[in-house]
């Protein structure tokens, strides 16, 4: 076992915890709360491990009484849209003719649309979804790692957490739980 690796990982956890913007978290809570009160829809999505976190977040928001649709939860839609229109259209296609100015889109991503691999640029489906929500007059929230990428540039509010895939994906869950705890408190006012 490598004690230094353990220490470095846990030191990063502490450093990330100290870097989370209270103001950004509170603004995200207000956006989601306002969406709920106005009868809007919370759309949520991610890719890979962030997709799993998006599903978890959707479940927690549903339990708090939000109208929520996790855009990465339907395998038939995912495979059909990807086959017919390409992966980049996956999330925007599900919001078309539905999204309104009363809605919010929450995008979870490690890199936020920066970088690429064999399939091309990462998370362009998220970037397109945020751009679409912006054209509808709705709000968007990013939970991302590294520098936030294109998601940070486009979203209404972005919460940054972590400079590695394991840290960013782990902190997405910590932040969504914090947001849900704050939503419970906000609802009591």
C-alpha positions as CSV (number, residue, x, y, z in Angstrom):
1,X,0.0,0.0,0.0
2,X,1.2,3.5,-0.9
3,X,0.6,5.8,2.1
4,X,1.7,8.8,0.1
5,X,-1.0,8.1,-2.5
6,X,-3.6,7.9,0.3
7,X,-2.4,11.1,1.9
8,X,-2.4,13.0,-1.4
9,X,-5.8,11.9,-2.3
10,X,-7.3,12.9,1.0
11,X,-5.4,16.2,1.0
12,X,-7.0,16.9,-2.4
13,X,-10.4,16.2,-0.8
14,X,-9.7,18.8,1.8
15,X,-8.5,21.3,-0.7
16,X,-11.5,20.9,-2.9
17,X,-13.9,21.2,0.1
18,X,-12.2,24.5,0.9
19,X,-12.5,25.7,-2.7
20,X,-16.3,25.2,-3.2
21,X,-18.0,28.6,-3.6
22,X,-20.8,29.0,-1.0
23,X,-22.3,31.7,-3.2
24,X,-22.4,29.4,-6.3
25,X,-24.0,26.6,-4.3
26,X,-26.6,29.0,-2.8
27,X,-27.4,30.4,-6.3
28,X,-27.9,26.9,-7.7
29,X,-30.3,26.2,-4.8
30,X,-32.3,29.3,-5.6
31,X,-32.5,28.5,-9.3
32,X,-33.8,25.0,-8.6
33,X,-36.2,26.2,-5.9
34,X,-37.6,28.9,-8.2
35,X,-38.0,26.3,-11.0
36,X,-40.0,24.1,-8.6
37,X,-42.2,27.0,-7.3
38,X,-42.9,28.2,-10.9
39,X,-43.9,24.7,-12.0
40,X,-40.9,24.3,-14.2
41,X,-39.0,21.2,-15.2
42,X,-35.5,20.2,-14.0
43,X,-33.7,18.6,-16.8
44,X,-30.5,16.8,-15.8
45,X,-27.8,14.9,-17.7
46,X,-24.2,13.7,-17.8
47,X,-22.0,11.3,-19.6
48,X,-20.2,8.2,-18.2
49,X,-19.9,8.3,-14.4
50,X,-21.5,11.8,-14.5
51,X,-24.6,10.2,-16.1
52,X,-24.9,7.9,-13.0
53,X,-24.6,10.9,-10.8
54,X,-27.2,12.7,-12.8
55,X,-29.6,9.8,-12.3
56,X,-28.9,9.9,-8.5
57,X,-29.5,13.7,-8.4
58,X,-32.8,13.3,-10.4
59,X,-34.0,10.7,-7.9
60,X,-33.2,13.0,-4.9
61,X,-34.8,16.0,-6.6
62,X,-37.9,14.0,-7.4
63,X,-38.2,13.0,-3.7
64,X,-38.1,16.7,-2.9
65,X,-41.2,17.3,-5.1
66,X,-39.4,18.7,-8.2
67,X,-40.6,17.8,-11.7
68,X,-37.5,16.2,-13.1
69,X,-36.4,14.4,-16.2
70,X,-33.0,12.7,-16.4
71,X,-32.1,12.9,-20.0
72,X,-29.6,9.9,-19.9
73,X,-31.9,7.4,-18.3
74,X,-33.8,5.9,-21.3
75,X,-31.7,3.3,-23.2
76,X,-34.1,3.2,-26.1
77,X,-33.9,7.0,-26.5
78,X,-30.1,7.0,-26.1
79,X,-29.5,4.2,-28.7
80,X,-32.1,5.4,-31.1
81,X,-31.1,9.0,-31.1
82,X,-27.4,8.2,-31.3
83,X,-28.1,5.8,-34.2
84,X,-30.3,8.2,-36.1
85,X,-29.0,11.7,-35.2
86,X,-25.6,11.2,-33.5
87,X,-24.6,11.4,-29.8
88,X,-24.3,15.2,-29.9
89,X,-28.0,15.5,-30.4
90,X,-29.0,13.2,-27.5
91,X,-30.0,15.8,-24.9
92,X,-31.1,18.7,-27.0
93,X,-33.5,16.5,-29.0
94,X,-35.3,15.5,-25.7
95,X,-35.7,19.1,-24.7
96,X,-36.9,20.4,-28.0
97,X,-40.5,21.7,-28.0
98,X,-40.6,21.2,-24.2
99,X,-38.0,23.5,-22.5
100,X,-39.3,26.9,-21.4
101,X,-38.0,29.9,-19.5
102,X,-39.3,28.4,-16.3
103,X,-37.0,25.3,-16.6
104,X,-33.4,24.6,-15.5
105,X,-30.9,22.2,-17.1
106,X,-28.3,20.7,-14.8
107,X,-25.2,19.3,-16.6
108,X,-22.7,17.1,-14.8
109,X,-19.3,16.7,-16.4
110,X,-15.7,16.0,-15.6
111,X,-14.2,18.2,-18.3
112,X,-17.1,20.4,-19.2
113,X,-16.7,20.0,-22.9
114,X,-12.9,20.6,-23.1
115,X,-10.7,18.0,-24.7
116,X,-11.3,15.1,-27.0
117,X,-10.6,11.4,-27.7
118,X,-11.3,8.9,-30.5
119,X,-14.9,9.9,-30.8
120,X,-14.1,13.6,-31.1
121,X,-14.7,16.5,-28.7
122,X,-16.0,15.5,-25.3
123,X,-19.4,16.3,-24.0
124,X,-20.7,18.3,-27.0
125,X,-24.1,16.9,-26.2
126,X,-24.0,18.9,-22.9
127,X,-22.7,22.0,-24.6
128,X,-25.5,21.9,-27.2
129,X,-28.1,21.3,-24.5
130,X,-27.0,24.4,-22.5
131,X,-27.0,26.5,-25.7
132,X,-30.5,25.3,-26.4
133,X,-31.7,26.1,-22.9
134,X,-30.2,29.5,-23.2
135,X,-32.2,30.1,-26.4
136,X,-35.4,29.2,-24.5
137,X,-34.6,31.7,-21.7
138,X,-34.2,29.0,-19.1
139,X,-31.3,28.6,-16.6
140,X,-28.5,26.1,-16.5
141,X,-26.2,24.8,-13.7
142,X,-22.9,23.0,-14.3
143,X,-21.3,20.6,-11.8
144,X,-17.9,20.1,-13.3
145,X,-14.2,19.5,-12.7
146,X,-11.0,21.0,-13.9
147,X,-11.6,24.6,-15.2
148,X,-15.2,24.0,-16.1
149,X,-14.7,24.0,-19.9
150,X,-17.4,25.2,-22.2
151,X,-20.0,24.3,-19.6
152,X,-18.6,27.0,-17.3
153,X,-18.6,29.6,-20.1
154,X,-22.2,28.9,-21.1
155,X,-24.1,28.0,-17.9
156,X,-25.9,30.4,-15.7
157,X,-23.9,29.1,-12.7
158,X,-21.1,26.5,-12.5
159,X,-19.8,24.8,-9.4
160,X,-16.2,23.6,-9.9
161,X,-14.9,20.6,-8.0
162,X,-11.7,18.7,-8.6
163,X,-8.9,18.3,-11.1
164,X,-9.2,14.6,-11.7
165,X,-12.0,12.3,-12.8
166,X,-12.3,10.5,-9.5
167,X,-12.5,13.8,-7.5
168,X,-14.8,15.5,-9.9
169,X,-17.3,12.6,-10.0
170,X,-17.1,12.1,-6.3
171,X,-17.7,15.8,-5.6
172,X,-20.7,15.9,-7.9
173,X,-22.4,13.6,-5.5
174,X,-21.3,15.6,-2.4
175,X,-22.5,18.8,-4.0
176,X,-25.9,17.4,-5.1
177,X,-26.5,16.1,-1.6
178,X,-25.6,19.5,-0.2
179,X,-28.0,21.2,-2.7
180,X,-30.8,18.8,-1.7
181,X,-30.2,19.5,2.0
182,X,-30.3,23.2,1.3
183,X,-33.5,22.8,-0.7
184,X,-35.2,21.1,2.2
185,X,-34.2,24.0,4.4
186,X,-35.3,26.5,1.8
187,X,-38.7,24.9,1.5
188,X,-39.3,25.5,5.3
189,X,-39.1,29.3,4.9
